[in-house]
């Protein structure tokens, strides 16, 4: 589904992005000169078959992997100009992540998991932080589950906690890597609808990697990657 974007602001961009693994006969070109702009306040799906380079592209955009050449700019910051420590702080303060495996801490409640990024940043949790966490829990239909640990939640509820955790720091971009890969079709639809609501109701920018056309249908824009290039 493609809609006219509500804003022309760019949340993240890549220019001349390449990524090569190995050498000689074992050399693999995962990305081959990718140019891409991701509009702020929109939901973008990056699609492609296994081995197409879609996950590598997301990892480079999110500062989780370094490109072989080219540049990545997020929130006006060129990532290649940052040291490893600066990049860690940038990811923590400006980016949110949702992964296929949820990655919740089992000893913490849902509410504690949501607030965890703020605590890891050394931030004293104040009333405004708790109010935002409660607002996110309400948007994501988790209000009655905040006292439950991950083992007491369904897969869909765990992924919604992961989404709230990604949103609590008010990131510039949320990167979601196959967020419905471990969920059944009904639960997947619920999770994708909540991601869509975060864009529509909270003005969030979401970039999702998926190989499923049904998941990509929730996005405003679809970027297709094939053989390391934008198709």
C-alpha positions in Angstrom: 0.0 0.0 0.0 1.4 3.4 -1.0 0.1 6.7 0.3 1.1 10.3 -0.2 3.5 11.1 2.7 2.3 13.7 5.2 5.8 15.2 5.4 8.9 15.5 3.3 11.3 15.4 6.2 13.8 12.6 6.0 14.4 10.5 9.1 17.2 8.3 7.7 19.1 8.1 4.4 21.8 6.1 2.7 24.1 7.2 -0.1 26.3 4.8 -2.2 26.0 2.1 0.5 28.0 -1.0 -0.1 28.7 -4.0 2.1 31.1 -6.8 1.1 31.8 -10.0 3.1 34.8 -12.3 2.5 37.5 -12.0 -0.2 38.4 -13.6 -3.5 36.2 -16.5 -4.5 34.3 -16.2 -1.2 33.5 -12.5 -1.7 29.8 -11.7 -1.3 28.3 -8.3 -2.2 25.4 -7.9 0.2 24.8 -4.3 -0.8 25.7 -2.7 -4.1 25.5 1.1 -4.1 22.2 1.7 -2.3 20.7 5.2 -2.3 17.6 5.5 -0.1 15.6 8.1 1.8 13.2 7.1 4.6 10.5 9.7 5.3 9.8 10.8 8.8 6.4 9.9 10.4 5.8 7.0 8.0 5.9 3.2 8.1 8.4 1.7 5.6 8.7 -2.0 4.8 12.0 -3.3 3.4 11.2 -6.5 1.5 13.2 -9.1 -0.4 13.9 -12.8 -0.5 16.5 -14.5 1.8 20.0 -13.3 0.8 18.7 -10.2 -1.0 20.5 -7.8 1.4 17.4 -6.4 3.2 18.6 -7.3 6.7 22.1 -6.0 5.9 20.6 -2.7 4.8 18.6 -2.4 8.0 21.6 -3.2 10.1 23.7 -0.5 8.4 20.9 2.1 8.6 20.5 1.3 12.3 24.3 1.5 13.1 24.4 -2.2 14.0 26.8 -2.9 11.2 29.4 -0.8 9.3 29.1 -0.5 5.5 32.1 -1.2 3.4 31.6 2.2 1.7 29.0 4.9 1.5 27.3 7.0 4.1 24.3 6.7 6.5 22.6 9.7 8.0 20.0 9.4 10.8 18.4 12.4 12.5 20.9 14.6 10.7 23.9 12.6 12.1 26.3 10.8 9.8 26.9 7.5 11.5 30.4 6.9 10.0 31.7 10.0 11.9 30.9 8.5 15.3 33.3 6.4 17.4 32.1 3.1 18.7 31.2 4.6 22.1 29.4 7.5 20.5 27.5 5.2 18.2 26.4 3.1 21.2 25.0 6.2 22.9 23.3 7.4 19.6 21.6 4.1 19.2 20.4 4.1 22.8 19.1 7.6 22.7 17.8 8.0 19.2 16.8 4.6 17.9 14.4 1.9 18.9 14.6 -1.8 18.1 12.1 -4.6 17.8 13.4 -8.1 17.0 11.8 -11.4 16.1 12.8 -13.0 19.4 11.2 -10.3 21.7 14.4 -10.2 23.9 12.6 -9.4 27.1 14.3 -10.0 30.4 12.4 -12.9 32.1 12.9 -11.7 35.6 11.3 -8.3 35.0 7.6 -7.5 34.7 6.2 -6.1 31.4 6.2 -2.6 33.0 9.8 -2.9 34.1 10.9 -4.2 30.7 9.3 -1.2 29.0 11.2 1.2 31.3 14.5 -0.7 31.0 16.1 1.5 28.2 15.8 4.6 30.4 17.4 2.8 33.3 20.2 1.5 31.1 20.9 5.1 30.0 21.4 6.0 33.7 18.3 8.1 33.7 16.3 8.6 36.9 12.8 7.4 36.1 10.4 10.3 36.8 6.7 10.9 36.6 6.8 11.9 33.0 8.6 8.7 32.1 6.1 6.6 33.9 3.2 8.5 32.3 4.6 7.9 28.8 5.1 4.2 29.6 1.4 4.0 30.7 0.3 5.9 27.6 2.2 3.4 25.4 0.8 0.5 27.3 -2.7 1.9 26.7 -2.1 2.4 23.0 -0.7 -1.2 22.7 -3.5 -2.7 24.8 -1.2 -3.8 27.7 -2.6 -1.8 30.5 -3.8 -4.8 32.5 -0.6 -6.8 31.8 2.1 -4.5 33.2 2.6 -6.5 36.4 3.1 -9.8 34.5 6.4 -11.4 33.6 7.1 -12.5 30.0 6.4 -16.2 30.8 2.9 -15.1 31.8 2.3 -13.3 28.5 1.3 -14.6 25.0 3.7 -14.2 22.1 1.8 -11.2 20.8 1.7 -9.6 24.2 5.5 -10.0 24.5 6.1 -8.4 21.2 3.8 -5.5 22.1 5.9 -5.0 25.3 9.0 -5.0 23.0 7.3 -2.3 20.8 6.5 -0.2 23.9 10.1 -0.6 25.1 11.3 0.6 21.7 9.0 3.6 21.8 9.6 4.7 25.4 12.7 6.8 24.7 10.9 8.7 21.9 13.3 7.5 19.2 13.8 9.1 15.8 13.3 5.8 14.1 12.1 2.3 15.3 13.8 -0.5 13.4 11.8 -3.8 13.4 13.5 -6.9 12.1 11.0 -9.6 11.1 8.9 -8.7 14.2 6.1 -11.2 13.3 8.4 -14.1 12.4 7.6 -16.1 15.6 3.9 -15.3 15.6 0.8 -16.9 14.1 -1.2 -15.0 11.4 -3.8 -13.6 13.8 -1.3 -12.4 16.3 0.9 -11.0 13.5 -1.9 -8.9 12.3 -2.5 -7.5 15.8 1.2 -6.6 16.2 1.4 -5.0 12.8 -1.7 -3.0 13.5 -0.1 -1.7 16.7 3.1 -0.7 14.8 0.8 1.1 12.3 -1.0 2.8 15.2 2.4 4.1 16.6 2.9 5.8 13.3 -0.6 7.2 12.9 -1.3 8.2 16.5 2.2 8.9 17.9 3.9 10.2 14.7 6.6 7.5 15.0 8.9 6.6 12.1 9.0 2.8 11.6 11.3 0.8 9.3 10.5 -2.9 9.2 12.3 -5.8 7.4 10.0 -8.5 6.3 9.7 -11.2 3.6 5.9 -11.4 3.9 3.7 -9.4 1.5 0.9 -9.5 4.0 3.1 -7.7 6.6 4.3 -5.2 4.1 0.7 -4.3 3.3 0.5 -2.4 6.6 3.3 0.0 5.5 3.0 3.4 3.8 5.9 2.6 1.5 7.5 -0.7 0.4 11.2 -0.8 -0.6 12.1 -4.0 -2.4 15.7 -5.2 -2.3 17.1 -7.8 -4.8 20.8 -8.8 -5.2 21.9 -6.0 -2.9 20.2 -3.2 -4.9 16.9 -1.4 -4.6 14.7 -3.1 -7.2 
